């Protein structure tokens, strides 16, 4: 029987459904293969996002270096702590790689990070609740030292990782801190931590110092392990550029040490100091007090000003050297002409000499300058002419910015509104200047009339690319006076230090002649009136240069409102800084002292390839000390270089191969030690500044390149105990500390000097004088008793510190 065919609609419909789905799937597969996208998203990118990993190669921030390439600021390796919370990080229960016990981990981290345990626990628990892969612990979890990292690792707490990080390090601590500034970690909007300059050169040159991070790209499986045959792509990091300064690290340390001692002893309200090379305008040292440690920011107050550049002050008597220069240049200076010291009246205003207006009778202009007489400046102004004088003030750069390569420089303000203002400007009252303007102006006197523009950046150079983006050169800022005038001014300034009447006697050095001018300026208070705190209410200063005949260093020191003990005068704290820095600085620069004997010198030949024994015998016969770095007999290098002259008794270092036999380093200068390190290749670590006083391995020890040698240096209190190996015969002796510090007080007791007991207090009813106080015994004997006379004071104007208008000069009844 023939079977009848029945059409199965249900099966047909089912076939159509499956056929349609298969067609759609086939089209979809072909489409994905052809385009590589799904819903507009690339599958390759999605896979890369899941399995393609990226590791950041952190770029180092550029270094800040001194003129010799010694580090002032650099990045150093640290670690940050990370706690992994995701269980997927663990592949084996026997070796957990995530935090297993939250409470135990919190206790461990709190102990090592110095955080409260409940705070650590809260961070961990919050991370678990929000299903985070890992968590960090803020500032406390960063900048972990290598030693601390190893200590924490020893406890083997699961889930704790240490990620390498970089920290900004200032190895010298308090060191030109307001100039250098500081940099610190900051979090960006995308959560990354970057080092950013916040102050000083770190902020000014943040863009140049900041490098560009690199990266490594590689593929992993879902657990984070590298896939076999994986090829990584590396984009190298580019480190930031190095900023090399004109600062001399040794000179800066001399300055910091001296200022710290004075700060502890006298507790002044403020101190400012600048050391410069007058021939080039290079700033060799710069500091101020109060200051701070950039590593910890300890001591950092609301005052972020670099006061040498941004603070204006009344200069006081150092301004007299420019008045003197103007008179000499105009042919109006007659050192042997006489004038009546004591007081001078102009348009109803009377100014007086600092000894309560008594003066010293009829004296010569030379003696008047040596005694720092204000009245002598008034008579010089008559000779020069006010308009002509103000032209010189402008030519010396006052009232306008020097253009130093630092921001926010203040221009100061020269008062040229009337005869009284021009008169007080001659002796540094009323008008304001910056310390850096004083340095620039004085460079004309030190540098044969040529004024040099100050600068602090030597160059900015990228160590990776070698590209130099900035290179500074000495720049002339003008020539306000002739070389002949500059020479005469230096001679007269030197006489203020050497003359029995000189106000600068406390600043005399043992081995170098000093030319300079002291200052005792009144300090305006917030209301514009001068502060009246007796002898503790002044800004004491000294602007000096040495050696006087051909200055190598130019120094400004200002000490405001020091707490002076009874019987001590304002020059004492200033001299303790100036004398120490100038004496040690000139020795550091190997400047020949004035009293040095002439010595024989030997010009070195090229000894490369010669027998070290023969060279040693030859040089020893000429009175030189020879140090051989190794055991071989063939000379491979030498210090000093070929053609350089070495004085009798100096040292020559010969580089030879083989194990080194250590010499006795006692008395070696830092320069010699660095030369020995370079030639020998030994691992020599220098601790301190000055000259070598001890070494970790005994003289005569055989050492290899792997043996570290630590040499301790110290600034000598008596240079006769230490003989620099590259110095000349008859090297200057460093004055003993008690002699150097006692000089100011001893000399200041001489009658007639600027820094005398007469400066014990400003005259409440005295003249418009910058220097006033109680009388010395000598002056008291000469003074004629006067009856107190009523005076009339006008309120001082803001910023000018005002002048005192009076009918008659009187003795201060409180003195």
C-alpha positions, 0 to 999 in steps of 0.5 A, a space after each residue: 500500500 502506497 504511503 501518502 506524503 504529508 508536509 510537516 509544517 512544524 519541521 519546516 518552520 524549525 528548519 527555517 529558524 535554524 537555517 536563519 540563525 546559521 546564516 546570521 552566524 555565518 554572516 557575523 563571523 565573516 563580518 568580524 573576520 573581515 572588519 575585526 570589530 564588534 559593535 564598533 569596538 576592535 577585538 584586538 584592542 579589547 584583547 590587548 586591554 585584557 592581556 597587554 600589560 604596560 610598565 612605566 619606566 620612571 624618568 629621573 628628575 635632573 640634578 642640581 649641581 655646583 660649579 664643580 659638578 658636585 650634587 646639591 639635589 638629586 633623585 634617590 631610590 626609595 620604595 612604596 608599600 602596596 597591599 594586594 587584596 585580590 585572591 586571583 593573585 594567588 596561584 597556590 594556597 601554599 604560597 599566598 600572594 594576596 592579603 590573607 589576614 587583614 587584621 594581622 596585616 594591619 598590625 604589621 603595617 602600623 608597626 613599620 609605617 608609623 600609622 595608627 592600626 585602625 587607620 591601616 585596617 580601614 584602608 584594607 577593609 575598604 579595599 576589600 569591600 570595593 573589590 580593589 586589586 590593591 591599595 596604598 597607604 598615602 605618604 606613610 607608605 612612600 619613601 621607604 628606605 632600602 634598609 626598611 624594605 629589607 626589614 619588612 620583607 623578612 617577616 614574609 607577610 603575604 600580599 605586601 609588595 614593594 614598588 621602586 620609587 624615586 625621592 628628591 634628596 638634598 644631601 647637604 641639608 640646609 644649603 642655600 635653601 631659599 635659592 635651591 628650594 625643594 620639590 615634592 611628590 604630588 598626585 595628578 588628576 589621573 592618580 599618578 604621583 609626580 615630583 614637582 618643584 614647589 620653591 626656588 630653582 626647583 620650581 623656577 626650572 621645574 620644566 627643564 628638570 622634569 624628565 619624560 617617562 618611558 614604558 615597556 609593553 608586553 603580553 600576559 595571560 589572565 593571571 599576569 604571567 608573561 606569555 611565551 615568545 612574547 616580544 616587548 616594546 620599549 620606549 626609553 625614559 628621558 631624564 630631566 636636564 641637569 641645572 649646574 650653578 655657579 655656586 661653590 659647594 665649599 664656599 657655601 658650606 663655609 657660609 652656612 657654618 658661620 651663619 649657623 654659629 652666629 644665629 645660635 649665639 646672637 639670635 638675630 631677626 634676620 641674616 643675609 649673605 652673598 659671596 660673588 666673583 667680582 670679575 665675572 658676576 658669578 654668585 659663589 654662595 648665597 644664604 639667609 636666616 631663618 632657613 630650612 632643611 629641604 629634605 624635611 621642610 623643617 624651619 620653613 615659615 611663611 617667608 619663601 622670599 630669597 631675600 638677597 633678591 626680593 627684599 629691600 633694605 636701607 643700605 646704611 654706610 656701605 652706600 658711602 663707598 659709591 658717594 666717594 667713588 662719585 666724588 673721585 670720578 668728578 675730581 671733587 675728592 681732596 682727602 687732605 681738605 678739612 671740614 667741621 664734623 658733628 652736624 650739618 643743617 639743610 633746609 631746617 633739617 639737621 643731620 649728625 655724626 653717629 656719636 650723638 652729633 659731637 663729631 671729632 672737630 675739624 678733621 680731613 675728609 679722609 679721616 671722616 670717611 674712615 670714621 664713617 662720618 655722615 657729615 663728610 658725605 653732606 659736604 661731598 654732596 655739595 662738591 659733587 652737586 645733587 643732580 650729578 650725584 643722582 646720575 652716579 646712583 643710577 649708573 651704579 644700578 640702584 633703583 632698578 633690577 640687576 637682571 639676575 637670572 632669578 624671578 621676583 627681583 625687587 628694584 628698590 627705591 631711590 628717593 630723589 624727591 628733594 634735597 633732604 632725600 638726596 642728602 640721606 641717600 649719600 649715607 644710605 638712609 631713606 632709599 632702599 636697595 637689595 643685597 644683590 644690587 650692592 654686590 653688582 655696584 661694588 663689582 665696579 670698584 673691585 673690577 677696575 670700574 667695570 660693573 658685572 651683572 650677577 648670575 647664578 645659573 652656569 648651564 642647563 644640560 640634558 645628560 642623556 642627549 647632551 643638549 645644552 638649553 642654557 649657557 651663561 657667560 659673564 656680562 658687563 652691566 656698565 662702567 660707572 667709574 674709571 679704573 683709576 677711580 676704582 683703584 683709589 676707592 679700594 685704597 681708601 676702603 682698605 684704610 678703613 680696615 687698617 687705620 687706627 680711626 677706621 670703622 672697619 678694623 674688626 674685619 681685618 684678616 691675618 693674611 689678606 688685606 681687606 677693602 670694605 665699608 661697615 654699616 649700621 642702618 636703622 630698621 623701619 617698623 610696620 608703621 614706617 617709623 624706625 624701630 627703637 630697641 637700643 643697640 639691638 634694633 639695627 641692621 649691621 652690615 659689611 660690604 667688603 672685598 679681598 685681597 684689597 689690591 686685586 679682589 678675588 671675592 666680594 662679600 655682603 653680610 647683613 645681620 639684623 637686630 642681633 641680641 648683643 651682650 653687654 660690652 659687645 657691638 654690632 660689628 661682632 656678629 658680622 665680622 664672625 661671618 665675614 672673616 671666617 668666610 673670606 679667610 677660608 674662601 681665599 685659602 680654598 681658592 689658593 689665593 696667595 696671601 699678602 705675607 707669603 714668601 716667594 717660592 720656587 716653582 717647577 713646570 711639569 713635563 709629560 711623564 707618561 710612559 716614563 719610569 715612576 722611579 726615575 720621575 720620582 727621583 727627578 721631582 724629589 730633587 726639586 723639592 716636590 712630594 711624589 705619590 704613586 697610585 699603583 705598584 707598576 713602574 710605568 707612568 700612565 697619567 699625572 696630576 697636575 697636568 703637563 705644563 702646570 707649575 707646582 710650588 716647592 713642597 707641593 705634591 705630584 700624583 703619578 698614575 701607575 697600574 697595580 694595587 695601590 699603597 695608600 699614602 698618608 692623606 693628612 693635610 691633603 686638600 679636597 682637590 688633591 683627594 679628588 685628583 687621587 681618586 680619579 687617577 687611582 680609580 679607588 673607591 674614596 669617600 670624602 666626609 666633610 669639608 676642608 682638609 683631610 684629618 683622618 682615613 679609614 685605612 692606615 697609610 701604607 695599606 695595600 688596597 684594591 678597587 673594591 676596598 672602600 676608603 673613607 677620608 674625613 675632612 675638617 675646616 682647620 681652626 689653625 691652618 698651621 696644623 694642616 699643610 695643603 699638598 697643593 699650596 705654596 710655602 708659607 701657607 696662611 695660618 687660619 686664625 684660631 676661633 677665639 682670636 677670630 671671634 674676639 677680634 671684633 670686640 677687641 678692635 671695636 673698643 677703639 675710640 672713634 670707630 663706627 661700631 662703638 658703644 655709641 651705637 647702643 641705642 638710636 637717638 630718640 631726639 637726635 638727628 636723622 642719622 643712621 648710626 647713633 648710640 651711647 658714647 665711648 669713654 673717649 668721646 664722653 671726655 671730649 663732649 660738652 654737656 648740653 641741656 636737653 632741648 625740645 625737638 619736633 618730630 614729623 611722622 615718617 612716611 610709609 616706605 621712606 622711614 622718614 627723617 627726624 626734624 629738629 631744632 637742635 642736636 642734643 644728648 640722649 638723656 637715657 644714655 
